[in-house]
Amino acid sequence: RRLDAWIGRIVDPHLSEYVPEHWQSVAWLTGFMGSTARLCVTQGAAALLVDSRYWEQAEAELDGAPFEVVRLGAPDAPSQEAWLSQHLARGRVGLAPELWSESDVRRIRTSLADCGLELALVPDLFDDVWTEGRPARPQTAVTPMTQDSSAVADRLARVREVLRDRACEALCLHSLDDIAWLTDCRAADIEFNPVFLASMIVTDNEALLYTEASRFTPELLGALAAQGIEVRAPESLAGDISALSRDLVFMADPDRLSSSIFGLLERAPVEALS
């Protein structure tokens, strides 16, 4: 990939706090089983950066592995960017924009530039590296939370009212809890979390839900359609965002929307808290 370093973390493309096994690439590579960490890899060195909850656990689980454990928060412990600058005089540092928020990418790009390093946005390296025994992306059945047919219509109306108040015409949702609430649907894609992998676009006259239609019963698909929600294939999201954003002003939260989704917007969005 013409990179001099790679940075990663424990997260999925929806920036979830709890992560399906398909995206547990840090655990697969390092053996670390904690819930949060930063990964830095160069041609000659590698580090796992963990906060104080995991200092001892990381050192025990990585004992003998070729990783330096950096105790974030300890005196003189380097940040991610500082660690990279200690091991690289110059070069390109890669990350997967689908696994970092737009705010994260902006901050990291600035911090790396201050160290004389260039940020490169590239597809996730683990899609090429972790090819055997990788758990599949979850696709559990979606079920309705309640039988209240008015709940979804009311919630969509509230979202659209906020959009109008902010002089916006469309919203892209990528956070799974937001989508579960707005659709009044639940599933079990993430252990102990009643959510399903999906994205949404809401405009004044459309509510598009991007996930696998095979998850739904025909009755639930019909109920969602009656409430104004159309289910579309996940592969359609990128093209639909690009096309709609040529004509509509999107509202986007750079803290909750991945950099890859943010980059699909053809026109500058209104940046606001979700």
KAFEN-V754501 format. One record per helix or strand of 3 or more residues. SS is the DSSP state (@ for helix, = for strand). FROM is the first residue (numbers start at 0). TO is the last residue. Records with the same first field share a line. If there is no record, write none. Layout:
SS: FROM-TO + FROM-TO
This chain:
=: 4-8 + 37-41 + 45-49 + 67-70 + 90-94 + 116-120 + 169-172 + 198-202 + 206-209 + 229-231 + 249-251
@: 20-22 + 24-29 + 51-60 + 79-86 + 96-98 + 101-113 + 125-128 + 148-164 + 175-182 + 212-214 + 217-225 + 233-246 + 258-261
